[in-house]
Amino acid sequence: MITEPWVSVEGVARHLGVAKDSVYRWIEMRGLPAHKIGRLWKFKLSEVDEWVRAGGADGHDESASGRSAE
């Protein structure tokens, strides 16, 4: 059985075509599936892909635009 490798924040950002800051924000605000190993975040791309398909990355973050909700 072949096991899926763990990837870093950089790997997820490259896989999704987004900035690393977006990945960190999605972990904190949108529940991006991530596993903290020591000080590092690690991911299974299959979990990330499932999260994206379920709509986890949909919508707009107010913090991304630099404005807060009024």
PDB file of N, CA, C and O in Angstrom:
ATOM      1  N   MET A   1       0.837  -1.188   0.000  1.00  0.00           N
ATOM      2  CA  MET A   1       0.000   0.000   0.000  1.00  0.00           C
ATOM      3  C   MET A   1       0.880   1.249   0.000  1.00  0.00           C
ATOM      4  O   MET A   1       1.809   1.363   0.801  1.00  0.00           O
ATOM      5  N   ILE A   2       0.589   2.164  -0.883  1.00  0.00           N
ATOM      6  CA  ILE A   2       1.340   3.410  -0.970  1.00  0.00           C
ATOM      7  C   ILE A   2       0.668   4.443  -0.069  1.00  0.00           C
ATOM      8  O   ILE A   2      -0.535   4.683  -0.167  1.00  0.00           O
ATOM      9  N   THR A   3       1.466   5.049   0.810  1.00  0.00           N
ATOM     10  CA  THR A   3       0.905   6.066   1.690  1.00  0.00           C
ATOM     11  C   THR A   3       1.093   7.448   1.071  1.00  0.00           C
ATOM     12  O   THR A   3       2.078   7.719   0.384  1.00  0.00           O
ATOM     13  N   GLU A   4       0.136   8.292   1.331  1.00  0.00           N
ATOM     14  CA  GLU A   4       0.188   9.663   0.819  1.00  0.00           C
ATOM     15  C   GLU A   4       1.188  10.466   1.638  1.00  0.00           C
ATOM     16  O   GLU A   4       1.154  10.413   2.867  1.00  0.00           O
ATOM     17  N   PRO A   5       2.067  11.201   0.991  1.00  0.00           N
ATOM     18  CA  PRO A   5       3.059  11.981   1.748  1.00  0.00           C
ATOM     19  C   PRO A   5       2.431  13.212   2.404  1.00  0.00           C
ATOM     20  O   PRO A   5       1.422  13.741   1.936  1.00  0.00           O
ATOM     21  N   TRP A   6       3.050  13.649   3.491  1.00  0.00           N
ATOM     22  CA  TRP A   6       2.666  14.903   4.127  1.00  0.00           C
ATOM     23  C   TRP A   6       3.329  16.041   3.350  1.00  0.00           C
ATOM     24  O   TRP A   6       4.462  15.903   2.890  1.00  0.00           O
ATOM     25  N   VAL A   7       2.630  17.155   3.207  1.00  0.00           N
ATOM     26  CA  VAL A   7       3.211  18.315   2.530  1.00  0.00           C
ATOM     27  C   VAL A   7       3.174  19.523   3.449  1.00  0.00           C
ATOM     28  O   VAL A   7       2.411  19.562   4.414  1.00  0.00           O
ATOM     29  N   SER A   8       3.998  20.497   3.144  1.00  0.00           N
ATOM     30  CA  SER A   8       4.130  21.714   3.935  1.00  0.00           C
ATOM     31  C   SER A   8       3.145  22.784   3.471  1.00  0.00           C
ATOM     32  O   SER A   8       2.410  22.597   2.501  1.00  0.00           O
ATOM     33  N   VAL A   9       3.148  23.909   4.188  1.00  0.00           N
ATOM     34  CA  VAL A   9       2.342  25.058   3.781  1.00  0.00           C
ATOM     35  C   VAL A   9       2.722  25.472   2.363  1.00  0.00           C
ATOM     36  O   VAL A   9       1.855  25.784   1.547  1.00  0.00           O
ATOM     37  N   GLU A  10       4.007  25.474   2.078  1.00  0.00           N
ATOM     38  CA  GLU A  10       4.470  25.845   0.741  1.00  0.00           C
ATOM     39  C   GLU A  10       3.909  24.895  -0.308  1.00  0.00           C
ATOM     40  O   GLU A  10       3.507  25.329  -1.388  1.00  0.00           O
ATOM     41  N   GLY A  11       3.879  23.608   0.001  1.00  0.00           N
ATOM     42  CA  GLY A  11       3.344  22.622  -0.931  1.00  0.00           C
ATOM     43  C   GLY A  11       1.866  22.811  -1.201  1.00  0.00           C
ATOM     44  O   GLY A  11       1.414  22.679  -2.338  1.00  0.00           O
ATOM     45  N   VAL A  12       1.105  23.122  -0.145  1.00  0.00           N
ATOM     46  CA  VAL A  12      -0.331  23.363  -0.314  1.00  0.00           C
ATOM     47  C   VAL A  12      -0.557  24.638  -1.123  1.00  0.00           C
ATOM     48  O   VAL A  12      -1.403  24.666  -2.017  1.00  0.00           O
ATOM     49  N   ALA A  13       0.192  25.685  -0.813  1.00  0.00           N
ATOM     50  CA  ALA A  13       0.057  26.939  -1.555  1.00  0.00           C
ATOM     51  C   ALA A  13       0.348  26.727  -3.040  1.00  0.00           C
ATOM     52  O   ALA A  13      -0.366  27.245  -3.899  1.00  0.00           O
ATOM     53  N   ARG A  14       1.384  25.973  -3.332  1.00  0.00           N
ATOM     54  CA  ARG A  14       1.739  25.683  -4.726  1.00  0.00           C
ATOM     55  C   ARG A  14       0.648  24.829  -5.382  1.00  0.00           C
ATOM     56  O   ARG A  14       0.277  25.077  -6.529  1.00  0.00           O
ATOM     57  N   HIS A  15       0.138  23.838  -4.671  1.00  0.00           N
ATOM     58  CA  HIS A  15      -0.904  22.944  -5.184  1.00  0.00           C
ATOM     59  C   HIS A  15      -2.179  23.717  -5.541  1.00  0.00           C
ATOM     60  O   HIS A  15      -2.822  23.439  -6.553  1.00  0.00           O
ATOM     61  N   LEU A  16      -2.533  24.689  -4.694  1.00  0.00           N
ATOM     62  CA  LEU A  16      -3.766  25.453  -4.911  1.00  0.00           C
ATOM     63  C   LEU A  16      -3.544  26.738  -5.709  1.00  0.00           C
ATOM     64  O   LEU A  16      -4.504  27.374  -6.143  1.00  0.00           O
ATOM     65  N   GLY A  17      -2.288  27.117  -5.900  1.00  0.00           N
ATOM     66  CA  GLY A  17      -1.996  28.339  -6.649  1.00  0.00           C
ATOM     67  C   GLY A  17      -2.333  29.597  -5.874  1.00  0.00           C
ATOM     68  O   GLY A  17      -2.820  30.574  -6.444  1.00  0.00           O
ATOM     69  N   VAL A  18      -2.071  29.573  -4.567  1.00  0.00           N
ATOM     70  CA  VAL A  18      -2.359  30.730  -3.718  1.00  0.00           C
ATOM     71  C   VAL A  18      -1.122  31.092  -2.913  1.00  0.00           C
ATOM     72  O   VAL A  18      -0.123  30.372  -2.938  1.00  0.00           O
ATOM     73  N   ALA A  19      -1.190  32.211  -2.196  1.00  0.00           N
ATOM     74  CA  ALA A  19      -0.088  32.636  -1.331  1.00  0.00           C
ATOM     75  C   ALA A  19      -0.093  31.831  -0.033  1.00  0.00           C
ATOM     76  O   ALA A  19      -1.137  31.343   0.400  1.00  0.00           O
ATOM     77  N   LYS A  20       1.089  31.696   0.584  1.00  0.00           N
ATOM     78  CA  LYS A  20       1.181  30.998   1.867  1.00  0.00           C
ATOM     79  C   LYS A  20       0.300  31.680   2.913  1.00  0.00           C
ATOM     80  O   LYS A  20      -0.284  31.004   3.760  1.00  0.00           O
ATOM     81  N   ASP A  21       0.199  32.995   2.866  1.00  0.00           N
ATOM     82  CA  ASP A  21      -0.653  33.727   3.826  1.00  0.00           C
ATOM     83  C   ASP A  21      -2.099  33.260   3.742  1.00  0.00           C
ATOM     84  O   ASP A  21      -2.783  33.181   4.762  1.00  0.00           O
ATOM     85  N   SER A  22      -2.570  32.952   2.548  1.00  0.00           N
ATOM     86  CA  SER A  22      -3.940  32.448   2.392  1.00  0.00           C
ATOM     87  C   SER A  22      -4.101  31.106   3.091  1.00  0.00           C
ATOM     88  O   SER A  22      -5.124  30.855   3.728  1.00  0.00           O
ATOM     89  N   VAL A  23      -3.107  30.249   2.975  1.00  0.00           N
ATOM     90  CA  VAL A  23      -3.173  28.939   3.624  1.00  0.00           C
ATOM     91  C   VAL A  23      -3.270  29.112   5.137  1.00  0.00           C
ATOM     92  O   VAL A  23      -4.114  28.485   5.778  1.00  0.00           O
ATOM     93  N   TYR A  24      -2.416  29.957   5.714  1.00  0.00           N
ATOM     94  CA  TYR A  24      -2.464  30.194   7.160  1.00  0.00           C
ATOM     95  C   TYR A  24      -3.818  30.776   7.583  1.00  0.00           C
ATOM     96  O   TYR A  24      -4.370  30.386   8.612  1.00  0.00           O
ATOM     97  N   ARG A  25      -4.343  31.697   6.798  1.00  0.00           N
ATOM     98  CA  ARG A  25      -5.640  32.314   7.107  1.00  0.00           C
ATOM     99  C   ARG A  25      -6.755  31.274   7.036  1.00  0.00           C
ATOM    100  O   ARG A  25      -7.655  31.277   7.876  1.00  0.00           O
ATOM    101  N   TRP A  26      -6.706  30.391   6.049  1.00  0.00           N
ATOM    102  CA  TRP A  26      -7.739  29.353   5.919  1.00  0.00           C
ATOM    103  C   TRP A  26      -7.673  28.348   7.066  1.00  0.00           C
ATOM    104  O   TRP A  26      -8.709  27.842   7.498  1.00  0.00           O
ATOM    105  N   ILE A  27      -6.482  28.053   7.562  1.00  0.00           N
ATOM    106  CA  ILE A  27      -6.372  27.164   8.731  1.00  0.00           C
ATOM    107  C   ILE A  27      -7.115  27.801   9.900  1.00  0.00           C
ATOM    108  O   ILE A  27      -7.914  27.153  10.575  1.00  0.00           O
ATOM    109  N   GLU A  28      -6.837  29.071  10.125  1.00  0.00           N
ATOM    110  CA  GLU A  28      -7.388  29.774  11.283  1.00  0.00           C
ATOM    111  C   GLU A  28      -8.877  30.084  11.155  1.00  0.00           C
ATOM    112  O   GLU A  28      -9.626  29.916  12.118  1.00  0.00           O
ATOM    113  N   MET A  29      -9.314  30.533   9.984  1.00  0.00           N
ATOM    114  CA  MET A  29     -10.662  31.080   9.862  1.00  0.00           C
ATOM    115  C   MET A  29     -11.659  30.162   9.153  1.00  0.00           C
ATOM    116  O   MET A  29     -12.867  30.328   9.321  1.00  0.00           O
ATOM    117  N   ARG A  30     -11.186  29.215   8.379  1.00  0.00           N
ATOM    118  CA  ARG A  30     -12.101  28.421   7.564  1.00  0.00           C
ATOM    119  C   ARG A  30     -11.970  26.913   7.765  1.00  0.00           C
ATOM    120  O   ARG A  30     -12.633  26.132   7.082  1.00  0.00           O
ATOM    121  N   GLY A  31     -11.127  26.513   8.687  1.00  0.00           N
ATOM    122  CA  GLY A  31     -11.039  25.092   9.001  1.00  0.00           C
ATOM    123  C   GLY A  31     -10.328  24.232   7.974  1.00  0.00           C
ATOM    124  O   GLY A  31     -10.649  23.054   7.816  1.00  0.00           O
ATOM    125  N   LEU A  32      -9.362  24.816   7.275  1.00  0.00           N
ATOM    126  CA  LEU A  32      -8.560  24.006   6.349  1.00  0.00           C
ATOM    127  C   LEU A  32      -7.939  22.856   7.133  1.00  0.00           C
ATOM    128  O   LEU A  32      -7.292  23.098   8.151  1.00  0.00           O
ATOM    129  N   PRO A  33      -8.116  21.612   6.691  1.00  0.00           N
ATOM    130  CA  PRO A  33      -7.584  20.473   7.443  1.00  0.00           C
ATOM    131  C   PRO A  33      -6.059  20.486   7.472  1.00  0.00           C
ATOM    132  O   PRO A  33      -5.398  20.336   6.445  1.00  0.00           O
ATOM    133  N   ALA A  34      -5.525  20.665   8.665  1.00  0.00           N
ATOM    134  CA  ALA A  34      -4.079  20.755   8.848  1.00  0.00           C
ATOM    135  C   ALA A  34      -3.716  20.059  10.155  1.00  0.00           C
ATOM    136  O   ALA A  34      -4.532  19.967  11.072  1.00  0.00           O
ATOM    137  N   HIS A  35      -2.510  19.585  10.222  1.00  0.00           N
ATOM    138  CA  HIS A  35      -2.022  18.874  11.402  1.00  0.00           C
ATOM    139  C   HIS A  35      -0.735  19.558  11.848  1.00  0.00           C
ATOM    140  O   HIS A  35       0.208  19.693  11.068  1.00  0.00           O
ATOM    141  N   LYS A  36      -0.703  19.986  13.102  1.00  0.00           N
ATOM    142  CA  LYS A  36       0.494  20.645  13.616  1.00  0.00           C
ATOM    143  C   LYS A  36       1.444  19.584  14.152  1.00  0.00           C
ATOM    144  O   LYS A  36       1.088  18.798  15.030  1.00  0.00           O
ATOM    145  N   ILE A  37       2.637  19.575  13.620  1.00  0.00           N
ATOM    146  CA  ILE A  37       3.676  18.644  14.040  1.00  0.00           C
ATOM    147  C   ILE A  37       4.834  19.508  14.533  1.00  0.00           C
ATOM    148  O   ILE A  37       5.588  20.072  13.740  1.00  0.00           O
ATOM    149  N   GLY A  38       4.958  19.600  15.846  1.00  0.00           N
ATOM    150  CA  GLY A  38       5.926  20.530  16.425  1.00  0.00           C
ATOM    151  C   GLY A  38       5.473  21.950  16.113  1.00  0.00           C
ATOM    152  O   GLY A  38       4.359  22.341  16.461  1.00  0.00           O
ATOM    153  N   ARG A  39       6.326  22.713  15.464  1.00  0.00           N
ATOM    154  CA  ARG A  39       5.982  24.077  15.067  1.00  0.00           C
ATOM    155  C   ARG A  39       5.482  24.163  13.634  1.00  0.00           C
ATOM    156  O   ARG A  39       5.114  25.244  13.173  1.00  0.00           O
ATOM    157  N   LEU A  40       5.462  23.041  12.922  1.00  0.00           N
ATOM    158  CA  LEU A  40       5.133  23.042  11.498  1.00  0.00           C
ATOM    159  C   LEU A  40       3.718  22.550  11.235  1.00  0.00           C
ATOM    160  O   LEU A  40       3.224  21.659  11.926  1.00  0.00           O
ATOM    161  N   TRP A  41       3.074  23.129  10.239  1.00  0.00           N
ATOM    162  CA  TRP A  41       1.791  22.636   9.750  1.00  0.00           C
ATOM    163  C   TRP A  41       2.059  21.659   8.624  1.00  0.00           C
ATOM    164  O   TRP A  41       2.872  21.924   7.738  1.00  0.00           O
ATOM    165  N   LYS A  42       1.370  20.524   8.661  1.00  0.00           N
ATOM    166  CA  LYS A  42       1.494  19.521   7.603  1.00  0.00           C
ATOM    167  C   LYS A  42       0.103  19.148   7.103  1.00  0.00           C
ATOM    168  O   LYS A  42      -0.881  19.257   7.834  1.00  0.00           O
ATOM    169  N   PHE A  43       0.035  18.709   5.856  1.00  0.00           N
ATOM    170  CA  PHE A  43      -1.236  18.477   5.182  1.00  0.00           C
ATOM    171  C   PHE A  43      -1.186  17.208   4.347  1.00  0.00           C
ATOM    172  O   PHE A  43      -0.122  16.786   3.893  1.00  0.00           O
ATOM    173  N   LYS A  44      -2.346  16.613   4.155  1.00  0.00           N
ATOM    174  CA  LYS A  44      -2.549  15.564   3.160  1.00  0.00           C
ATOM    175  C   LYS A  44      -3.324  16.240   2.027  1.00  0.00           C
ATOM    176  O   LYS A  44      -4.403  16.786   2.254  1.00  0.00           O
ATOM    177  N   LEU A  45      -2.786  16.205   0.827  1.00  0.00           N
ATOM    178  CA  LEU A  45      -3.439  16.899  -0.285  1.00  0.00           C
ATOM    179  C   LEU A  45      -4.835  16.364  -0.560  1.00  0.00           C
ATOM    180  O   LEU A  45      -5.693  17.114  -1.025  1.00  0.00           O
ATOM    181  N   SER A  46      -5.085  15.090  -0.287  1.00  0.00           N
ATOM    182  CA  SER A  46      -6.430  14.548  -0.498  1.00  0.00           C
ATOM    183  C   SER A  46      -7.431  15.232   0.437  1.00  0.00           C
ATOM    184  O   SER A  46      -8.568  15.489   0.039  1.00  0.00           O
ATOM    185  N   GLU A  47      -7.017  15.534   1.687  1.00  0.00           N
ATOM    186  CA  GLU A  47      -7.894  16.239   2.629  1.00  0.00           C
ATOM    187  C   GLU A  47      -8.125  17.680   2.178  1.00  0.00           C
ATOM    188  O   GLU A  47      -9.236  18.201   2.271  1.00  0.00           O
ATOM    189  N   VAL A  48      -7.066  18.312   1.691  1.00  0.00           N
ATOM    190  CA  VAL A  48      -7.178  19.691   1.208  1.00  0.00           C
ATOM    191  C   VAL A  48      -8.115  19.746   0.005  1.00  0.00           C
ATOM    192  O   VAL A  48      -8.974  20.624  -0.070  1.00  0.00           O
ATOM    193  N   ASP A  49      -7.957  18.815  -0.939  1.00  0.00           N
ATOM    194  CA  ASP A  49      -8.814  18.783  -2.124  1.00  0.00           C
ATOM    195  C   ASP A  49     -10.281  18.566  -1.741  1.00  0.00           C
ATOM    196  O   ASP A  49     -11.173  19.191  -2.314  1.00  0.00           O
ATOM    197  N   GLU A  50     -10.525  17.690  -0.783  1.00  0.00           N
ATOM    198  CA  GLU A  50     -11.892  17.438  -0.325  1.00  0.00           C
ATOM    199  C   GLU A  50     -12.491  18.688   0.307  1.00  0.00           C
ATOM    200  O   GLU A  50     -13.662  18.996   0.086  1.00  0.00           O
ATOM    201  N   TRP A  51     -11.688  19.412   1.099  1.00  0.00           N
ATOM    202  CA  TRP A  51     -12.118  20.653   1.732  1.00  0.00           C
ATOM    203  C   TRP A  51     -12.486  21.700   0.671  1.00  0.00           C
ATOM    204  O   TRP A  51     -13.496  22.391   0.804  1.00  0.00           O
ATOM    205  N   VAL A  52     -11.674  21.812  -0.367  1.00  0.00           N
ATOM    206  CA  VAL A  52     -11.955  22.763  -1.448  1.00  0.00           C
ATOM    207  C   VAL A  52     -13.256  22.373  -2.157  1.00  0.00           C
ATOM    208  O   VAL A  52     -14.104  23.231  -2.401  1.00  0.00           O
ATOM    209  N   ARG A  53     -13.423  21.095  -2.488  1.00  0.00           N
ATOM    210  CA  ARG A  53     -14.639  20.638  -3.170  1.00  0.00           C
ATOM    211  C   ARG A  53     -15.882  20.878  -2.328  1.00  0.00           C
ATOM    212  O   ARG A  53     -16.961  21.119  -2.869  1.00  0.00           O
ATOM    213  N   ALA A  54     -15.741  20.814  -1.013  1.00  0.00           N
ATOM    214  CA  ALA A  54     -16.878  21.026  -0.107  1.00  0.00           C
ATOM    215  C   ALA A  54     -17.188  22.509   0.080  1.00  0.00           C
ATOM    216  O   ALA A  54     -18.128  22.859   0.795  1.00  0.00           O
ATOM    217  N   GLY A  55     -16.408  23.380  -0.554  1.00  0.00           N
ATOM    218  CA  GLY A  55     -16.675  24.819  -0.485  1.00  0.00           C
ATOM    219  C   GLY A  55     -15.924  25.537   0.609  1.00  0.00           C
ATOM    220  O   GLY A  55     -16.256  26.678   0.932  1.00  0.00           O
ATOM    221  N   GLY A  56     -14.923  24.904   1.189  1.00  0.00           N
ATOM    222  CA  GLY A  56     -14.179  25.526   2.281  1.00  0.00           C
ATOM    223  C   GLY A  56     -13.468  26.804   1.923  1.00  0.00           C
ATOM    224  O   GLY A  56     -13.274  27.658   2.788  1.00  0.00           O
ATOM    225  N   ALA A  57     -13.073  26.966   0.678  1.00  0.00           N
ATOM    226  CA  ALA A  57     -12.342  28.163   0.270  1.00  0.00           C
ATOM    227  C   ALA A  57     -13.263  29.213  -0.334  1.00  0.00           C
ATOM    228  O   ALA A  57     -12.797  30.275  -0.747  1.00  0.00           O
ATOM    229  N   ASP A  58     -14.579  28.930  -0.392  1.00  0.00           N
ATOM    230  CA  ASP A  58     -15.517  29.886  -0.973  1.00  0.00           C
ATOM    231  C   ASP A  58     -15.715  31.082  -0.057  1.00  0.00           C
ATOM    232  O   ASP A  58     -15.483  31.000   1.149  1.00  0.00           O
ATOM    233  N   GLY A  59     -16.142  32.180  -0.635  1.00  0.00           N
ATOM    234  CA  GLY A  59     -16.442  33.369   0.150  1.00  0.00           C
ATOM    235  C   GLY A  59     -15.274  34.316   0.205  1.00  0.00           C
ATOM    236  O   GLY A  59     -14.215  34.086  -0.380  1.00  0.00           O
ATOM    237  N   HIS A  60     -15.502  35.378   0.920  1.00  0.00           N
ATOM    238  CA  HIS A  60     -14.483  36.416   1.041  1.00  0.00           C
ATOM    239  C   HIS A  60     -14.132  36.598   2.502  1.00  0.00           C
ATOM    240  O   HIS A  60     -15.020  36.643   3.353  1.00  0.00           O
ATOM    241  N   ASP A  61     -12.848  36.702   2.801  1.00  0.00           N
ATOM    242  CA  ASP A  61     -12.384  37.010   4.141  1.00  0.00           C
ATOM    243  C   ASP A  61     -12.269  38.524   4.248  1.00  0.00           C
ATOM    244  O   ASP A  61     -11.616  39.161   3.421  1.00  0.00           O
ATOM    245  N   GLU A  62     -12.897  39.095   5.256  1.00  0.00           N
ATOM    246  CA  GLU A  62     -12.761  40.541   5.471  1.00  0.00           C
ATOM    247  C   GLU A  62     -11.315  40.917   5.743  1.00  0.00           C
ATOM    248  O   GLU A  62     -10.848  41.973   5.316  1.00  0.00           O
ATOM    249  N   SER A  63     -10.596  40.031   6.468  1.00  0.00           N
ATOM    250  CA  SER A  63      -9.206  40.335   6.811  1.00  0.00           C
ATOM    251  C   SER A  63      -8.316  40.364   5.561  1.00  0.00           C
ATOM    252  O   SER A  63      -7.276  41.023   5.556  1.00  0.00           O
ATOM    253  N   ALA A  64      -8.714  39.666   4.523  1.00  0.00           N
ATOM    254  CA  ALA A  64      -7.911  39.632   3.298  1.00  0.00           C
ATOM    255  C   ALA A  64      -7.920  40.982   2.602  1.00  0.00           C
ATOM    256  O   ALA A  64      -6.957  41.340   1.923  1.00  0.00           O
ATOM    257  N   SER A  65      -9.009  41.736   2.768  1.00  0.00           N
ATOM    258  CA  SER A  65      -9.106  43.030   2.108  1.00  0.00           C
ATOM    259  C   SER A  65      -8.574  44.158   2.981  1.00  0.00           C
ATOM    260  O   SER A  65      -8.460  45.299   2.534  1.00  0.00           O
ATOM    261  N   GLY A  66      -8.245  43.826   4.251  1.00  0.00           N
ATOM    262  CA  GLY A  66      -7.734  44.846   5.149  1.00  0.00           C
ATOM    263  C   GLY A  66      -8.834  45.627   5.835  1.00  0.00           C
ATOM    264  O   GLY A  66      -8.551  46.581   6.560  1.00  0.00           O
ATOM    265  N   ARG A  67     -10.086  45.245   5.623  1.00  0.00           N
ATOM    266  CA  ARG A  67     -11.206  45.944   6.255  1.00  0.00           C
ATOM    267  C   ARG A  67     -11.911  44.994   7.195  1.00  0.00           C
ATOM    268  O   ARG A  67     -11.928  43.781   6.983  1.00  0.00           O
ATOM    269  N   SER A  68     -12.488  45.558   8.231  1.00  0.00           N
ATOM    270  CA  SER A  68     -13.287  44.736   9.138  1.00  0.00           C
ATOM    271  C   SER A  68     -14.755  44.961   8.824  1.00  0.00           C
ATOM    272  O   SER A  68     -15.132  45.974   8.236  1.00  0.00           O
ATOM    273  N   ALA A  69     -15.578  44.001   9.226  1.00  0.00           N
ATOM    274  CA  ALA A  69     -17.017  44.118   8.997  1.00  0.00           C
ATOM    275  C   ALA A  69     -17.574  45.223   9.886  1.00  0.00           C
ATOM    276  O   ALA A  69     -17.192  45.348  11.050  1.00  0.00           O
ATOM    277  N   GLU A  70     -18.482  46.025   9.326  1.00  0.00           N
ATOM    278  CA  GLU A  70     -19.078  47.106  10.099  1.00  0.00           C
ATOM    279  C   GLU A  70     -20.488  46.792  10.433  1.00  0.00           C
ATOM    280  O   GLU A  70     -21.160  47.590  11.086  1.00  0.00           O
TER     281      GLU A  70
END
